[in-house]
Amino acid sequence: MNLSPQWATFLSAGGHHAEHWSAVGHPAATDGELLGWAAAQHAVILTHDRDFGQLLWQAGATAPSVVEVQMERCLPATHGQLVLDCLAECDRLWPACCLVQAKQQPGGIRITALPLGRVV
């Protein structure tokens, strides 16, 4: 809910199956509900919310993977390639769970294997 629905269209055009949460879940759903849905669907969450990494870590989760975009006004027109690169990293690591943090700076992709302690 915290990213534009434009992302679903952009990612679908790039060959990914993508749905905006507003099309599949309740807008007032908790982060835990979204995580549960994504894990059951074998989906990757694309979010601007920094809580998901903490929730995955606290739970010792093995699913789902999360791509956390840490940029202001994150839109496909300005940050699309960076997000596609992050999703490629998720695909490379699949089926392992990971937190991918995307920042608009050199070396802008940081990957944390989850649960913590697992080497990628």
C-alpha positions as CSV (number, residue, x, y, z in Angstrom):
1,M,0.0,0.0,0.0
2,N,2.9,2.3,0.4
3,L,4.1,2.2,-3.2
4,S,2.3,3.3,-6.3
5,P,0.2,0.7,-8.2
6,Q,2.3,1.8,-11.2
7,W,4.9,-0.7,-9.9
8,A,2.6,-3.7,-10.6
9,T,2.1,-2.5,-14.2
10,F,5.9,-1.8,-14.6
11,L,6.9,-5.2,-13.2
12,S,4.3,-7.1,-15.2
13,A,5.6,-5.4,-18.4
14,G,9.1,-6.6,-17.3
15,G,8.0,-10.3,-17.2
16,H,7.2,-10.5,-13.5
17,H,3.9,-11.6,-12.0
18,A,3.0,-8.5,-9.9
19,E,0.0,-7.4,-8.0
20,H,-0.6,-4.3,-5.8
21,W,-1.7,-5.2,-2.3
22,S,-4.9,-3.2,-2.9
23,A,-5.9,-5.8,-5.6
24,V,-5.5,-8.8,-3.3
25,G,-5.8,-7.8,0.3
26,H,-7.5,-5.4,2.7
27,P,-5.9,-1.9,2.9
28,A,-5.9,-2.1,6.7
29,A,-4.2,-5.5,6.9
30,T,-1.4,-5.8,9.3
31,D,2.2,-6.3,8.1
32,G,2.0,-9.8,9.5
33,E,-1.0,-10.7,7.4
34,L,0.8,-9.4,4.3
35,L,3.9,-11.5,5.2
36,G,1.7,-14.6,5.6
37,W,0.0,-14.1,2.3
38,A,3.3,-13.5,0.5
39,A,4.8,-16.6,2.1
40,A,1.9,-18.7,1.0
41,Q,2.0,-17.4,-2.5
42,H,5.8,-17.7,-2.8
43,A,5.8,-14.0,-3.6
44,V,8.4,-11.3,-3.0
45,I,7.2,-8.2,-1.2
46,L,8.3,-4.8,-2.7
47,T,7.9,-2.2,-0.1
48,H,8.9,1.3,1.2
49,D,8.2,0.2,4.8
50,R,11.3,-0.7,6.8
51,D,9.4,-2.8,9.3
52,F,9.4,-5.9,7.2
53,G,13.1,-6.7,7.7
54,Q,12.7,-6.5,11.5
55,L,9.6,-8.7,11.4
56,L,11.3,-11.3,9.4
57,W,14.4,-11.2,11.7
58,Q,12.3,-11.5,14.9
59,A,10.3,-14.4,13.5
60,G,13.4,-16.3,12.2
61,A,11.4,-16.4,9.0
62,T,12.3,-18.5,6.0
63,A,9.8,-16.8,3.7
64,P,8.9,-14.5,2.0
65,S,11.8,-12.4,0.6
66,V,11.4,-8.7,0.8
67,V,12.8,-5.9,-1.4
68,E,12.8,-2.7,0.7
69,V,13.2,0.5,-1.4
70,Q,14.8,3.2,0.6
71,M,14.4,6.2,-1.7
72,E,12.0,9.1,-1.6
73,R,9.4,9.2,-4.3
74,C,10.2,5.8,-5.6
75,L,8.6,5.4,-9.0
76,P,9.3,3.0,-11.9
77,A,10.4,5.9,-14.1
78,T,13.2,6.9,-11.8
79,H,14.0,3.7,-9.9
80,G,12.7,0.8,-12.1
81,Q,16.1,-0.6,-13.1
82,L,17.3,-0.7,-9.5
83,V,14.2,-2.6,-8.4
84,L,14.6,-5.0,-11.4
85,D,18.2,-5.6,-10.3
86,C,17.0,-6.4,-6.7
87,L,14.4,-8.8,-8.0
88,A,17.1,-10.6,-10.1
89,E,19.0,-11.1,-6.8
90,C,15.9,-12.6,-5.2
91,D,15.5,-14.9,-8.2
92,R,19.2,-15.9,-8.0
93,L,18.8,-16.8,-4.3
94,W,15.4,-18.5,-4.6
95,P,14.0,-20.4,-2.7
96,A,16.1,-18.9,0.2
97,C,14.6,-16.0,2.1
98,C,16.4,-12.7,1.9
99,L,16.0,-9.0,2.6
100,V,17.2,-6.9,-0.2
101,Q,17.6,-3.2,0.6
102,A,17.8,-0.8,-2.4
103,K,19.3,2.6,-2.1
104,Q,20.0,5.2,-4.8
105,Q,23.8,5.4,-4.3
106,P,26.8,3.5,-5.4
107,G,26.6,-0.1,-4.3
108,G,22.9,0.5,-3.8
109,I,21.9,-3.1,-3.2
110,R,22.4,-4.8,0.1
111,I,21.4,-8.4,0.7
112,T,20.8,-10.0,4.0
113,A,20.2,-13.7,4.1
114,L,17.3,-14.8,6.4
115,P,17.2,-16.3,8.9
116,L,20.3,-14.5,10.1
117,G,23.4,-16.5,10.2
118,R,22.9,-18.2,6.8
119,V,25.6,-17.3,4.2
120,V,24.5,-16.2,0.7
